């Protein structure tokens, strides 16, 4: 039997064509920023079946000479109150604690690490050995936009991302259904154990995993829950009530360009390998968070989309 157009597209382009429809967006059951639940139309969309990998990002850098935000010293004009000695290249790296601690201060497990970037995920001396198929991390929003433009693609909007991540399931808690571990099967790279000190999910080569390590969702997309957070093209709003007008303004052909600064935040989706039930239950399609556009971490990456 000859392959369907979708099968050919996946094998040729690493993308899947998802037919448009109506997204029932958000959730009333978890965090307030996921409200209100609403219905939103979504058009047909080509979506990367997996996150952009280190190997793919390496080809982009080799071809363009792109230098990521984490590899550049911050601009003094953007951080006028900072100590000049702190204005050096680097990024945020997760460090497990020695034992249980209060979870009210993220600085207990995140550290600013000089010389941490996409090539050196844990800082100077770390490498990408064994991680070609892991998602690229320590990339800022500008880095993701630059890659997408080079690849002839773009970042998904928050609505597009959630529609694709749900895999055709309407209102389900997770991309695969209602149970976190159906019949005891681990479905995503999330934190299993007591965050931030004891993780019972064994891994190799750091905390991320290869992009096809866990089952795909109903549309054939991998890692739409866990592994790393994903940048979107949507400016952050505190709830879905403000999302529609923001999206219209962002895509209007005659709208003025929105200013971007150190404090500008965009929506990230999907949760990461650090999400745990006792701390961050955000490895769900409805979950959302705001991230400042030049913030880079070891658990934030992206995937791309294109229009048919």
Secondary structure per residue as TSV (DSSP state, phi and psi in degrees):
chain	resnum	aa	ss	phi	psi
A	1	X	-	360.0	132.4
A	2	X	-	-70.4	148.0
A	3	X	-	-68.5	152.5
A	4	X	-	-73.8	163.6
A	5	X	H	-54.9	-35.9
A	6	X	H	-65.3	-42.8
A	7	X	H	-59.6	-43.5
A	8	X	H	-63.4	-42.3
A	9	X	H	-62.7	-42.2
A	10	X	H	-62.7	-44.3
A	11	X	H	-72.1	-29.0
A	12	X	H	-89.2	-33.3
A	13	X	H	-124.7	-5.9
A	14	X	S	68.2	23.8
A	15	X	E	-131.4	163.3
A	16	X	E	-127.3	140.3
A	17	X	E	-88.7	117.6
A	18	X	E	-105.2	124.4
A	19	X	-	-70.3	141.3
A	20	X	-	-69.1	171.2
A	21	X	E	177.9	-150.6
A	22	X	E	-114.8	124.4
A	23	X	E	-92.6	126.9
A	24	X	E	-88.9	97.6
A	25	X	E	-93.4	139.8
A	26	X	-	94.0	-175.2
A	27	X	-	-155.9	145.3
A	28	X	S	-98.8	1.9
A	29	X	S	-100.6	-9.2
A	30	X	S	-127.0	-97.9
A	31	X	-	-100.2	146.9
A	32	X	G	-62.5	-29.1
A	33	X	G	-69.1	-11.1
A	34	X	G	-86.5	-1.8
A	35	X	-	-100.7	161.9
A	36	X	S	-82.0	155.8
A	37	X	-	-68.4	135.8
A	38	X	E	-151.7	164.2
A	39	X	E	-101.4	131.6
A	40	X	E	-134.2	131.6
A	41	X	E	-74.9	144.5
A	42	X	E	-133.4	135.9
A	43	X	-	-85.6	173.8
A	44	X	-	-59.1	147.1
A	45	X	E	-154.5	134.1
A	46	X	E	-85.8	132.6
A	47	X	E	-131.0	136.2
A	48	X	E	-57.0	133.1
A	49	X	S	-72.8	-19.5
A	50	X	S	-142.7	167.0
A	51	X	-	-60.6	153.5
A	52	X	-	-63.7	128.7
A	53	X	B	-93.6	168.4
A	54	X	H	-59.6	-41.0
A	55	X	H	-63.4	-42.0
A	56	X	H	-67.5	-41.9
A	57	X	H	-66.7	-34.8
A	58	X	H	-61.3	-40.6
A	59	X	H	-63.5	-40.2
A	60	X	H	-61.4	-47.0
A	61	X	H	-64.9	-40.9
A	62	X	H	-62.7	-37.5
A	63	X	H	-77.9	-32.2
A	64	X	H	-111.1	-19.6
A	65	X	-	74.5	16.5
A	66	X	-	-59.4	135.3
A	67	X	-	-111.1	120.9
A	68	X	-	-72.6	163.4
A	69	X	G	-57.5	-41.7
A	70	X	G	-67.1	-19.6
A	71	X	G	-90.1	-3.1
A	72	X	S	-113.0	145.4
A	73	X	-	-68.7	137.5
A	74	X	-	-59.0	148.4
A	75	X	-	-76.9	128.5
A	76	X	T	-59.2	-31.0
A	77	X	T	-65.9	-29.6
A	78	X	T	-79.5	-24.9
A	79	X	-	-131.6	68.1
A	80	X	T	-63.9	-23.5
A	81	X	T	-92.9	-1.0
A	82	X	S	-77.2	148.4
A	83	X	-	-66.6	128.2
A	84	X	G	-52.5	-31.7
A	85	X	G	-68.9	-18.2
A	86	X	G	-89.2	-9.1
A	87	X	-	-85.7	69.5
A	88	X	S	-129.6	157.1
A	89	X	S	-61.6	144.4
A	90	X	E	168.9	-176.0
A	91	X	E	-159.9	173.4
A	92	X	E	-88.4	130.3
A	93	X	E	-123.1	133.7
A	94	X	E	-75.2	136.9
A	95	X	-	-131.5	113.7
A	96	X	-	-59.3	147.6
A	97	X	-	-86.4	166.4
A	98	X	S	-74.7	-20.4
A	99	X	S	-168.5	-172.2
A	100	X	-	-61.5	140.5
A	101	X	-	-142.6	163.5
A	102	X	-	-62.3	145.9
A	103	X	S	-103.6	27.6
A	104	X	S	-99.1	6.5
A	105	X	-	-146.0	103.4
A	106	X	G	-63.3	-19.1
A	107	X	G	-68.6	-10.3
A	108	X	G	-70.8	-25.7
A	109	X	T	-123.3	-5.3
A	110	X	E	-106.9	138.9
A	111	X	E	-130.4	144.5
A	112	X	E	-78.4	118.8
A	113	X	E	-115.4	115.7
A	114	X	E	-63.3	145.7
A	115	X	T	65.9	14.7
A	116	X	-	-84.8	128.8
A	117	X	S	-158.7	-170.6
A	118	X	S	-64.4	-29.8
A	119	X	S	-79.8	-25.6
A	120	X	S	-128.7	78.7
A	121	X	T	-60.3	-29.1
A	122	X	T	-107.7	9.9
A	123	X	S	105.9	-173.2
A	124	X	T	-53.1	132.4
A	125	X	T	97.0	-22.8
A	126	X	-	-83.3	155.0
A	127	X	-	-136.7	178.6
A	128	X	-	-97.4	13.7
A	129	X	T	-55.2	125.5
A	130	X	T	78.7	6.3
A	131	X	-	-120.9	19.5
A	132	X	T	-57.4	-35.1
A	133	X	T	-95.1	6.0
A	134	X	B	-81.8	155.2
A	135	X	B	-67.6	141.0
A	136	X	-	-66.2	140.5
A	137	X	-	-132.1	-179.9
A	138	X	S	60.1	37.8
A	139	X	-	-114.2	132.9
A	140	X	-	-85.0	173.2
A	141	X	H	-59.7	-41.7
A	142	X	H	-62.2	-35.6
A	143	X	H	-66.1	-41.8
A	144	X	H	-65.2	-41.0
A	145	X	H	-63.0	-40.7
A	146	X	H	-64.9	-43.2
A	147	X	H	-62.1	-46.9
A	148	X	H	-59.7	-42.1
A	149	X	H	-63.5	-42.1
A	150	X	H	-61.4	-38.5
A	151	X	T	-82.3	-1.9
A	152	X	T	72.1	29.9
A	153	X	-	-128.0	-164.2
A	154	X	B	-153.1	171.7
A	155	X	-	-83.1	147.6
A	156	X	-	-74.0	152.1
A	157	X	-	-72.0	165.8
A	158	X	H	-58.8	-41.9
A	159	X	H	-64.7	-45.8
A	160	X	H	-60.2	-43.0
A	161	X	H	-61.8	-47.5
A	162	X	H	-65.8	-38.8
A	163	X	H	-60.2	-45.3
A	164	X	H	-68.0	-40.6
A	165	X	H	-65.8	-30.6
A	166	X	T	-70.5	-18.0
A	167	X	T	61.5	26.1
A	168	X	T	93.7	-5.7
A	169	X	-	-87.8	125.1
A	170	X	S	-92.1	117.7
A	171	X	S	76.5	4.4
A	172	X	-	-68.2	150.8
A	173	X	S	-67.9	-43.8
A	174	X	B	-118.3	166.5
A	175	X	T	-62.1	-18.0
A	176	X	T	-110.0	-2.2
A	177	X	B	140.4	-151.5
A	178	X	S	-95.2	-24.7
A	179	X	-	-92.7	132.4
A	180	X	T	-64.4	-44.5
A	181	X	T	-125.6	81.2
A	182	X	G	-63.5	123.0
A	183	X	G	53.1	32.8
A	184	X	G	80.6	5.4
A	185	X	-	-89.5	125.4
A	186	X	-	-75.7	126.0
A	187	X	-	-106.0	-10.1
A	188	X	S	-158.3	158.7
A	189	X	-	-82.8	87.0
A	190	X	-	-123.8	180.0
A	191	X	-	-83.5	122.6
A	192	X	-	-113.8	106.4
A	193	X	E	135.2	-159.5
A	194	X	E	-94.9	106.3
A	195	X	T	-71.8	141.8
A	196	X	T	-107.3	34.1
A	197	X	T	-123.7	-27.2
A	198	X	E	-129.7	110.7
A	199	X	E	-113.5	120.0
A	200	X	-	-90.9	1.6
A	201	X	S	-94.8	108.1
A	202	X	-	-67.6	140.6
A	203	X	-	-143.0	160.4
A	204	X	S	-117.6	152.9
A	205	X	S	57.3	59.7
A	206	X	S	87.5	-164.6
A	207	X	S	-96.5	-19.7
A	208	X	-	-79.0	167.4
A	209	X	-	-130.6	159.1
A	210	X	B	-52.5	148.3
A	211	X	T	-69.6	-9.8
A	212	X	T	-120.5	31.2
A	213	X	S	-75.6	-24.7
A	214	X	S	-122.6	163.4
A	215	X	-	-59.1	145.0
A	216	X	-	-76.5	161.7
A	217	X	-	-81.9	-171.6
A	218	X	T	-64.8	-18.1
A	219	X	T	-98.1	3.5
A	220	X	S	84.9	19.2
A	221	X	-	-98.1	134.2
A	222	X	-	-96.8	151.6
A	223	X	-	60.2	31.8
A	224	X	S	-79.1	-3.7
A	225	X	S	-132.0	128.6
A	226	X	S	78.2	-169.3
A	227	X	S	67.2	-82.5
A	228	X	S	-139.8	150.7
A	229	X	E	-60.5	158.7
A	230	X	E	-127.5	130.4
A	231	X	E	-65.3	147.4
A	232	X	E	-124.3	176.7
A	233	X	E	-93.0	8.9
A	234	X	E	-101.6	125.5
A	235	X	E	-60.1	147.6
A	236	X	-	-69.7	136.6
A	237	X	-	-129.1	152.6
A	238	X	S	-73.7	-14.1
A	239	X	S	-158.7	172.5
A	240	X	G	-69.8	-13.9
A	241	X	G	-62.0	-29.8
A	242	X	G	-100.3	1.9
A	243	X	H	-71.3	-41.1
A	244	X	H	-63.3	-48.8
A	245	X	H	-65.8	-34.9
A	246	X	H	-62.4	-42.1
A	247	X	H	-65.4	-40.3
A	248	X	H	-62.8	-45.7
A	249	X	H	-64.4	-39.0
A	250	X	H	-66.4	-29.9
A	251	X	H	-107.3	-2.4
A	252	X	-	-66.8	134.2
A	253	X	T	-67.1	-27.8
A	254	X	T	-105.6	7.6
A	255	X	S	-74.0	141.3
A	256	X	-	-65.4	147.7
A	257	X	-	-62.9	134.1
A	258	X	-	-78.1	131.4
A	259	X	-	-64.4	143.3
A	260	X	-	-119.9	132.6
A	261	X	-	-140.4	-177.5
A	262	X	T	-58.6	-26.8
A	263	X	T	-93.9	-5.5
A	264	X	-	-65.0	131.3
A	265	X	E	-119.0	141.9
A	266	X	E	-122.3	160.0
A	267	X	E	-75.8	134.9
A	268	X	E	-117.6	150.6
A	269	X	E	-135.3	156.8
A	270	X	S	103.0	-16.4
A	271	X	-	71.0	-175.3
A	272	X	-	-150.4	-175.7
A	273	X	T	-66.3	-9.3
A	274	X	T	-98.4	-3.2
A	275	X	-	-75.9	130.7
A	276	X	-	-139.8	147.2
A	277	X	T	-56.0	-30.9
A	278	X	T	-83.5	-0.9
A	279	X	T	-138.6	-50.6
A	280	X	-	-142.9	95.1
A	281	X	-	-89.4	61.2
A	282	X	-	-117.3	19.2
A	283	X	-	-89.6	54.2
A	284	X	S	-134.9	148.4
A	285	X	T	-57.6	-34.1
A	286	X	T	-75.3	-22.0
A	287	X	-	-67.2	149.1
A	288	X	-	-152.3	154.3
A	289	X	E	-148.0	154.8
A	290	X	E	-100.5	136.1
A	291	X	E	-131.1	130.5
A	292	X	E	-64.2	140.9
A	293	X	T	-67.7	-21.4
A	294	X	T	-104.6	8.0
A	295	X	-	-78.5	132.6
A	296	X	-	-127.2	141.9
A	297	X	B	-144.6	170.2
A	298	X	T	-82.5	9.4
A	299	X	T	-136.4	34.3
A	300	X	E	-138.0	122.7
A	301	X	E	-139.0	-144.9
A	302	X	-	-171.0	164.6
A	303	X	-	-133.6	167.4
A	304	X	-	-118.9	165.1
A	305	X	E	-137.9	166.1
A	306	X	E	-141.5	160.2
A	307	X	-	-89.9	141.8
A	308	X	-	-60.0	360.0
